[in-house]
Amino acid sequence: MPEININLLEPQQTEQKKRRYWLWVGLAIFFLIVATVISALLFGGEPSDANQPNPEKPGILRQIKNLILSSDRKLKGEKDDRINTLLLGMGGAGHDGAWLTDTIILISLKPSTNKIALLSIPRDLLTEIPGYGFRRINEANAMGELQSHGQGAELAKKVVENVIGLPIHYTVRVDFEGFIKVIDELGGVDVYVDRTFIDTQFPAPNYKFQTISFEKGWKKMDGQTALDYARSRHGNNGEGNDFARGRRQQKILAALKEKAFSFSTFFNLGHLQNIFENLNAHLQTDLELWEISRFYKMAKNLDYENMISRVLSAGTDQDPLVETNYNGAAVLAPRAGNYDEIKRLANNLFDISLIKTPQDTIAKTPAVPAGPRIQIQNGTWFLGLAALAKTDLEQKGIVIDSVANAKQRNYEKTIIYDFSQGKYAAATDKLSEELNAKISSDAPTDLSDEPLPDILIIIGKDKAQSSNAQLIQTNTTL
């Protein structure tokens, strides 16, 4: 795979920054297998077309007519015995990185055997987004929205289709607020935690960290707890990566399915109406009502006990991806230099014997360590300097972990603190060149007690420019 100059875009910072480790798969699959019956019972809302800039919703009379006449109609892909739906999870309006889809899951149904399979695609996978070059795959939806409002899901679908080599028949896009509300409306979900772990770097308000922990065993989780369980990515005991997080997301999915099909859910019309209203407000799909109804009929017979769950991962010679670093940006890339292995896995997702690739068929490419954790702090009273610096650096391929305000706001010159003991010298030198700033290994006395990043940048007054306000306004349009 030729070396690629990456230009990663991540939308603006908000005053209350939260990291983007959302779990949307539970809410999305809940829609596919539960909102179907709610729609049929209540006709309280209509699916919207995620692929049109100005979607025209089918009228309710037409929807009912289609539903009545749909007994012999087939879903897309049904004749080929494989229905593929793309589930996209994003922050949603009012949240940092509103259009970044940090949960991307392919859900496939095989009608002839009632099999169901999930394939989680990591957000950091390097891929080509038409018109924007090589970027992280979770940016496709945001780039589509920049082109034209409502085009995000369509562009994301095209990008994922190119990666997996399969047609995607339907898309479902959800945001995280609806997830919490639906879980709470259901009275929580029961989840089995496979192993005890602690995450001391879980994001908290005001750019701080908090500690969360989970004990091995069964746990009753409300919406917020379930979200925390799925978002955690810095846990110990083997839970500190996106792949472990993807598996936890799928556990929430299974628990949500159990609760959704319970007697108490389907025979409580108050619950049904509240759930439907939440779905209608926080979910967008290109499914029509008759298609939803047919999905529901299939869902009743699916083999959930033997559901296939796969995560595209890195770390061993048998994994299709490798962790690598381009221009300071930590990404995941195909081990073989192309998507052939990923396409083979996706095409044979239902064939258990072919899931594991023989060791001798994969090139021995060593994984490259992920890049440094970099934080930018605004050391001035000029509003938005840290966010502006973050945007500028990320457009040059440098991934910034977070931004904050420095305790002292009287810095005249921008300075870079290297707390990695020289481990990331190349990245530090690049930052020094880009920012025209000095490097220091001596920590300032006014730092907070929070865990230190590998590299800390404190922006000084030398970076203040008269055009800042306009640039910040432009950067907050997402």
C-alpha positions as CSV (number, residue, x, y, z in Angstrom):
1,M,0.0,0.0,0.0
2,P,1.7,3.3,-1.0
3,E,2.3,5.9,1.7
4,I,-0.6,8.2,1.9
5,N,-0.7,11.8,3.1
6,I,-3.6,11.8,5.4
7,N,-5.8,14.8,6.0
8,L,-8.1,13.9,8.8
9,L,-11.0,16.1,9.6
10,E,-12.7,16.1,13.0
11,P,-15.5,18.6,13.7
12,Q,-15.3,21.4,16.2
13,Q,-14.8,21.4,19.9
14,T,-17.8,22.4,22.1
15,E,-17.6,24.1,25.4
16,Q,-18.5,20.8,27.1
17,K,-16.3,18.5,25.1
18,K,-17.0,14.8,25.2
19,R,-15.0,12.1,23.5
20,R,-16.6,10.2,20.7
21,Y,-16.8,6.6,21.7
22,W,-20.5,6.1,21.2
23,L,-22.6,3.0,21.1
24,W,-25.4,3.2,18.5
25,V,-25.6,-0.4,17.4
26,G,-28.1,-1.4,20.1
27,L,-30.5,1.3,19.2
28,A,-30.2,0.7,15.5
29,I,-30.8,-3.1,15.7
30,F,-33.6,-2.4,18.2
31,F,-35.2,-0.3,15.4
32,L,-34.9,-3.1,12.9
33,I,-36.5,-5.8,15.1
34,V,-38.8,-3.8,17.3
35,A,-39.8,-0.5,15.7
36,T,-41.3,-2.6,13.0
37,V,-44.2,-3.7,15.2
38,I,-44.5,-0.3,16.8
39,S,-44.8,1.3,13.4
40,A,-47.4,-1.2,12.3
41,L,-49.4,-0.7,15.5
42,L,-49.3,3.1,15.9
43,F,-48.5,4.5,12.4
44,G,-47.2,7.4,14.5
45,G,-44.3,8.3,12.2
46,E,-42.7,7.6,8.9
47,P,-39.2,6.5,8.1
48,S,-37.2,9.2,6.3
49,D,-35.0,8.8,3.3
50,A,-31.4,9.2,4.5
51,N,-30.2,9.3,0.9
52,Q,-31.9,12.4,-0.3
53,P,-30.9,16.0,0.4
54,N,-34.5,17.0,0.9
55,P,-36.2,13.7,1.7
56,E,-39.8,13.3,0.7
57,K,-41.5,11.1,3.2
58,P,-44.1,8.7,1.8
59,G,-47.6,9.7,2.9
60,I,-49.2,7.6,5.6
61,L,-51.9,6.4,3.2
62,R,-49.4,5.2,0.7
63,Q,-47.4,3.5,3.5
64,I,-50.5,1.7,4.7
65,K,-51.4,0.7,1.1
66,N,-47.9,-0.6,0.5
67,L,-48.1,-2.5,3.8
68,I,-51.4,-4.2,2.9
69,L,-50.1,-5.1,-0.6
70,S,-46.6,-6.2,0.6
71,S,-47.3,-9.9,1.4
72,D,-45.5,-11.0,-1.8
73,R,-42.9,-8.3,-2.0
74,K,-39.3,-9.1,-1.2
75,L,-36.8,-7.0,0.6
76,K,-33.7,-5.9,-1.3
77,G,-31.2,-8.7,-1.3
78,E,-33.8,-11.3,-0.2
79,K,-33.7,-13.0,-3.6
80,D,-29.9,-13.4,-3.2
81,D,-30.4,-14.8,0.3
82,R,-28.5,-12.0,1.9
83,I,-29.8,-8.7,3.2
84,N,-27.2,-6.2,4.3
85,T,-28.0,-3.2,6.5
86,L,-25.5,-0.6,7.5
87,L,-25.9,0.8,11.0
88,L,-24.3,4.2,11.6
89,G,-24.0,5.8,15.0
90,M,-23.2,9.5,15.5
91,G,-23.3,12.2,18.2
92,G,-26.2,14.1,16.8
93,A,-27.1,17.8,16.9
94,G,-25.6,19.7,19.8
95,H,-22.8,17.3,20.4
96,D,-19.1,17.4,19.6
97,G,-18.4,15.7,16.3
98,A,-22.1,15.6,15.5
99,W,-21.7,13.8,12.1
100,L,-18.8,11.5,12.9
101,T,-20.0,7.9,12.8
102,D,-17.9,6.2,15.4
103,T,-20.0,3.1,15.4
104,I,-20.2,1.3,12.0
105,I,-21.7,-2.1,11.9
106,L,-22.8,-4.3,9.0
107,I,-25.8,-6.5,9.9
108,S,-26.5,-9.3,7.5
109,L,-29.6,-11.6,7.5
110,K,-29.7,-15.0,5.6
111,P,-33.4,-15.7,5.2
112,S,-33.0,-19.3,4.1
113,T,-31.4,-20.3,7.4
114,N,-32.6,-17.5,9.6
115,K,-29.0,-16.7,10.4
116,I,-27.9,-13.2,11.6
117,A,-24.4,-11.9,11.5
118,L,-22.7,-8.7,12.6
119,L,-19.5,-7.2,11.4
120,S,-18.0,-4.3,13.3
121,I,-15.9,-1.9,11.3
122,P,-13.4,0.2,13.3
123,R,-13.8,4.0,13.0
124,D,-10.1,4.5,12.4
125,L,-9.9,2.3,9.3
126,L,-8.0,4.1,6.6
127,T,-10.1,4.3,3.4
128,E,-10.6,6.5,0.4
129,I,-13.6,8.9,0.5
130,P,-14.6,10.0,-3.0
131,G,-13.7,13.6,-3.4
132,Y,-11.7,13.9,-0.2
133,G,-8.8,11.4,-0.5
134,F,-7.8,9.0,2.2
135,R,-9.3,9.5,5.6
136,R,-10.7,7.6,8.5
137,I,-13.8,5.8,7.6
138,N,-15.9,7.5,10.3
139,E,-15.6,10.8,8.4
140,A,-17.6,9.6,5.4
141,N,-20.9,10.6,6.8
142,A,-19.6,14.0,7.8
143,M,-18.1,14.6,4.4
144,G,-21.4,13.7,2.8
145,E,-23.3,16.1,5.0
146,L,-20.8,18.8,4.0
147,Q,-21.6,18.1,0.3
148,S,-25.4,18.3,0.9
149,H,-27.5,17.9,4.0
150,G,-28.9,14.4,4.0
151,Q,-26.2,12.9,1.8
152,G,-24.1,11.6,4.7
153,A,-25.5,8.1,4.9
154,E,-25.4,7.7,1.2
155,L,-21.7,8.5,1.0
156,A,-20.9,6.4,4.0
157,K,-22.7,3.5,2.3
158,K,-20.6,3.8,-0.8
159,V,-17.4,3.9,1.1
160,V,-18.3,0.8,3.2
161,E,-19.4,-1.0,0.0
162,N,-16.0,-0.4,-1.5
163,V,-14.3,-1.8,1.6
164,I,-16.4,-5.0,2.0
165,G,-17.2,-5.7,-1.6
166,L,-20.9,-6.2,-1.0
167,P,-24.0,-4.2,-1.8
168,I,-25.6,-2.4,1.2
169,H,-29.4,-2.5,0.8
170,Y,-30.5,-0.4,3.7
171,T,-29.0,2.2,6.1
172,V,-30.0,3.1,9.6
173,R,-28.5,6.2,11.3
174,V,-29.0,6.9,15.0
175,D,-27.7,9.3,17.6
176,F,-26.7,8.6,21.2
177,E,-29.4,10.6,23.1
178,G,-32.1,8.2,21.8
179,F,-30.1,5.2,23.0
180,I,-30.1,6.4,26.6
181,K,-33.8,7.3,26.5
182,V,-34.9,3.9,25.0
183,I,-32.8,1.9,27.5
184,D,-34.3,3.8,30.4
185,E,-37.8,3.5,28.9
186,L,-37.3,-0.3,28.8
187,G,-36.3,-0.3,32.5
188,G,-32.7,-1.1,31.8
189,V,-31.0,-4.1,30.3
190,D,-29.2,-7.1,31.9
191,V,-25.6,-7.5,30.7
192,Y,-23.0,-10.1,31.6
193,V,-19.6,-8.4,32.1
194,D,-17.0,-10.9,31.0
195,R,-14.2,-9.5,33.1
196,T,-13.6,-6.9,35.7
197,F,-11.9,-3.7,34.4
198,I,-11.2,-0.1,35.4
199,D,-11.0,2.9,33.1
200,T,-9.2,5.8,34.8
201,Q,-9.3,8.0,31.7
202,F,-13.0,8.0,30.9
203,P,-14.1,11.4,29.6
204,A,-15.9,13.8,32.0
205,P,-17.3,17.3,31.6
206,N,-14.9,20.3,31.3
207,Y,-12.2,18.3,29.6
208,K,-11.5,16.2,32.7
209,F,-11.3,12.5,33.3
210,Q,-13.2,10.2,35.7
211,T,-12.8,6.7,36.8
212,I,-15.4,4.0,35.9
213,S,-15.3,0.3,36.7
214,F,-17.3,-2.8,36.0
215,E,-17.2,-6.1,38.0
216,K,-17.4,-9.5,36.3
217,G,-20.9,-11.0,36.4
218,W,-24.4,-9.9,35.6
219,K,-25.3,-6.2,35.9
220,K,-28.5,-4.3,35.5
221,M,-27.6,-1.3,33.4
222,D,-29.6,1.9,32.8
223,G,-29.1,3.9,29.6
224,Q,-26.1,5.9,30.9
225,T,-24.4,2.9,32.4
226,A,-24.8,0.9,29.2
227,L,-23.4,3.8,27.2
228,D,-20.4,4.1,29.5
229,Y,-19.8,0.3,29.3
230,A,-19.8,0.6,25.5
231,R,-17.8,3.8,25.2
232,S,-14.9,2.8,27.5
233,R,-11.7,2.4,25.6
234,H,-8.9,2.9,28.1
235,G,-9.8,0.0,30.5
236,N,-7.3,-2.4,31.9
237,N,-7.4,-6.2,31.8
238,G,-7.6,-6.4,28.1
239,E,-10.5,-3.9,27.7
240,G,-8.4,-0.9,26.5
241,N,-8.9,-0.9,22.7
242,D,-11.6,-0.4,20.1
243,F,-11.9,-4.1,19.4
244,A,-12.9,-4.9,23.0
245,R,-15.3,-2.0,22.8
246,G,-16.8,-3.4,19.6
247,R,-17.5,-6.7,21.4
248,R,-19.1,-5.0,24.3
249,Q,-21.3,-3.1,21.9
250,Q,-22.5,-6.4,20.6
251,K,-23.2,-7.7,24.1
252,I,-25.4,-4.7,24.7
253,L,-27.2,-5.5,21.4
254,A,-28.0,-9.0,22.6
255,A,-29.3,-7.7,26.0
256,L,-31.4,-5.1,24.2
257,K,-32.9,-7.7,22.0
258,E,-33.9,-9.8,25.0
259,K,-35.6,-6.9,26.6
260,A,-37.2,-5.7,23.4
261,F,-39.0,-9.0,22.9
262,S,-40.1,-9.4,26.4
263,F,-43.8,-9.7,27.3
264,S,-43.7,-6.5,29.4
265,T,-42.5,-4.5,26.4
266,F,-44.9,-5.5,23.8
267,F,-48.0,-5.3,25.9
268,N,-47.3,-1.9,27.4
269,L,-48.7,0.6,25.0
270,G,-47.3,3.5,27.0
271,H,-43.8,2.0,26.6
272,L,-44.3,1.4,22.9
273,Q,-45.5,5.0,22.2
274,N,-42.6,6.5,24.2
275,I,-40.0,4.3,22.5
276,F,-41.4,5.1,19.1
277,E,-41.3,8.8,19.7
278,N,-37.7,8.5,20.8
279,L,-36.8,6.5,17.7
280,N,-38.7,8.9,15.5
281,A,-36.7,11.8,16.9
282,H,-33.2,10.2,16.9
283,L,-33.2,7.8,14.0
284,Q,-33.1,8.1,10.2
285,T,-33.5,5.3,7.7
286,D,-34.4,4.6,4.1
287,L,-36.7,1.7,5.0
288,E,-40.3,2.1,4.1
289,L,-43.1,0.9,6.4
290,W,-43.8,-2.3,4.4
291,E,-40.1,-3.2,4.5
292,I,-40.1,-2.6,8.3
293,S,-43.1,-4.9,8.6
294,R,-41.3,-7.6,6.6
295,F,-38.2,-7.2,8.7
296,Y,-40.3,-7.8,11.8
297,K,-41.7,-11.0,10.4
298,M,-38.1,-12.2,9.8
299,A,-36.9,-11.0,13.2
300,K,-39.3,-13.3,15.0
301,N,-37.6,-16.4,13.4
302,L,-34.0,-15.3,13.5
303,D,-31.5,-17.6,15.2
304,Y,-30.3,-15.3,17.9
305,E,-28.7,-18.1,20.0
306,N,-26.1,-18.6,17.3
307,M,-25.7,-15.1,16.1
308,I,-22.4,-14.5,14.4
309,S,-20.4,-11.5,15.8
310,R,-17.2,-10.4,14.2
311,V,-14.9,-7.4,14.6
312,L,-12.4,-6.3,12.1
313,S,-9.3,-6.2,14.3
314,A,-5.5,-5.9,14.5
315,G,-2.9,-7.3,16.8
316,T,-2.1,-10.8,15.5
317,D,-0.8,-12.2,12.2
318,Q,-4.3,-13.6,11.5
319,D,-6.1,-10.2,11.8
320,P,-6.9,-8.4,8.6
321,L,-5.8,-5.0,9.9
322,V,-2.6,-3.5,11.3
323,E,-2.1,-0.5,13.5
324,T,0.0,2.1,11.7
325,N,1.0,5.7,11.7
326,Y,1.1,8.2,8.9
327,N,2.2,11.8,9.5
328,G,1.5,11.5,13.2
329,A,-2.0,10.1,12.6
330,A,-2.8,6.7,14.2
331,V,-4.9,4.7,11.8
332,L,-5.8,1.1,10.9
333,A,-4.8,-0.2,7.5
334,P,-5.4,-3.4,5.6
335,R,-2.5,-5.8,6.4
336,A,-2.2,-6.9,2.7
337,G,-2.2,-3.4,1.4
338,N,-5.7,-3.8,-0.2
339,Y,-9.2,-4.8,0.9
340,D,-9.2,-8.3,-0.6
341,E,-9.0,-10.0,2.8
342,I,-11.7,-7.9,4.3
343,K,-13.9,-8.6,1.3
344,R,-13.3,-12.3,1.6
345,L,-14.3,-12.2,5.3
346,A,-17.4,-10.1,4.6
347,N,-18.5,-12.4,1.7
348,N,-18.1,-15.5,3.9
349,L,-19.4,-14.0,7.1
350,F,-21.9,-16.9,7.5
351,D,-19.3,-19.6,6.9
352,I,-17.7,-20.3,10.2
353,S,-15.0,-22.5,8.8
354,L,-13.7,-19.6,6.6
355,I,-13.7,-16.9,9.2
356,K,-10.2,-17.6,10.4
357,T,-7.6,-17.0,7.7
358,P,-4.7,-19.6,7.5
359,Q,-1.6,-18.0,9.0
360,D,0.5,-18.7,5.9
361,T,-1.8,-16.6,3.6
362,I,-1.2,-13.3,5.3
363,A,2.0,-11.2,4.9
364,K,4.0,-10.8,8.1
365,T,3.6,-7.1,8.6
366,P,4.5,-5.9,12.1
367,A,2.1,-3.5,13.7
368,V,3.3,0.0,14.3
369,P,2.6,1.5,17.7
370,A,-0.2,4.0,17.9
371,G,0.7,7.7,18.0
372,P,1.1,9.9,21.1
373,R,-1.7,11.3,23.1
374,I,-1.6,15.0,22.4
375,Q,-3.5,17.7,24.2
376,I,-3.7,21.4,23.3
377,Q,-4.5,24.0,26.0
378,N,-5.4,27.7,25.4
379,G,-2.9,29.7,27.5
380,T,-4.6,33.0,26.5
381,W,-7.9,34.8,26.9
382,F,-8.4,34.8,23.1
383,L,-11.4,32.6,22.6
384,G,-11.0,29.5,20.5
385,L,-7.2,29.4,19.9
386,A,-6.9,25.8,21.1
387,A,-9.7,24.6,18.8
388,L,-8.2,26.6,15.9
389,A,-4.8,25.0,16.5
390,K,-6.3,21.6,16.7
391,T,-8.1,22.1,13.3
392,D,-4.9,23.3,11.6
393,L,-2.8,20.4,12.9
394,E,-5.4,17.8,12.1
395,Q,-5.6,19.1,8.5
396,K,-1.9,18.3,8.4
397,G,-2.5,14.7,9.5
398,I,-1.7,15.1,13.2
399,V,-4.3,13.6,15.6
400,I,-5.1,15.7,18.7
401,D,-6.6,13.8,21.6
402,S,-8.3,16.7,23.4
403,V,-8.3,20.5,24.0
404,A,-8.7,22.5,27.2
405,N,-8.0,25.8,28.8
406,A,-4.8,26.2,30.7
407,K,-4.9,27.2,34.4
408,Q,-2.8,30.2,33.7
409,R,-3.9,32.4,30.7
410,N,-0.8,34.6,30.4
411,Y,1.4,32.7,28.0
412,E,3.1,35.0,25.5
413,K,4.7,32.2,23.5
414,T,3.4,28.8,22.4
415,I,5.4,26.0,24.1
416,I,5.4,22.2,23.7
417,Y,5.9,19.9,26.7
418,D,7.2,16.4,26.0
419,F,6.2,14.1,28.8
420,S,7.0,10.9,26.8
421,Q,10.7,11.0,27.7
422,G,11.6,11.2,24.0
423,K,9.4,8.3,22.9
424,Y,7.7,10.4,20.3
425,A,10.6,12.6,19.3
426,A,9.6,12.6,15.6
427,A,6.1,13.8,16.4
428,T,7.4,16.4,18.9
429,D,9.8,17.8,16.3
430,K,7.0,18.0,13.7
431,L,4.8,19.9,16.1
432,S,7.7,22.2,16.9
433,E,8.2,22.9,13.2
434,E,4.5,23.4,12.5
435,L,3.9,25.7,15.5
436,N,7.3,27.4,15.5
437,A,7.5,26.6,19.2
438,K,10.1,25.5,21.7
439,I,10.1,22.0,23.3
440,S,10.5,21.5,27.0
441,S,10.5,18.4,29.2
442,D,10.0,20.3,32.4
443,A,6.4,20.3,33.5
444,P,5.0,23.7,34.5
445,T,4.0,24.0,38.1
446,D,0.4,25.0,37.3
447,L,-0.7,21.8,35.7
448,S,-3.8,20.0,37.0
449,D,-3.6,16.7,38.8
450,E,-5.2,14.9,35.8
451,P,-3.2,12.2,34.0
452,L,-0.7,13.9,31.7
453,P,-0.8,13.4,27.9
454,D,2.4,12.3,26.1
455,I,2.7,15.8,24.5
456,L,1.1,19.0,25.9
457,I,0.9,22.1,23.7
458,I,0.0,25.4,25.4
459,I,-1.0,28.1,22.9
460,G,0.4,31.6,23.5
461,K,-0.6,35.0,22.4
462,D,1.8,34.7,19.4
463,K,-0.9,32.5,17.7
464,A,-3.7,35.1,18.1
465,Q,-4.9,36.3,14.7
466,S,-7.5,38.8,13.7
467,S,-9.3,36.1,11.6
468,N,-9.8,33.7,14.5
469,A,-13.4,34.5,15.0
470,Q,-14.4,33.8,11.5
471,L,-12.4,30.6,11.4
472,I,-13.9,29.4,14.5
473,Q,-17.4,30.2,13.3
474,T,-16.7,28.2,10.1
475,N,-15.4,25.3,12.1
476,T,-18.5,25.0,14.2
477,T,-21.0,24.5,11.3
478,L,-21.0,20.8,11.7
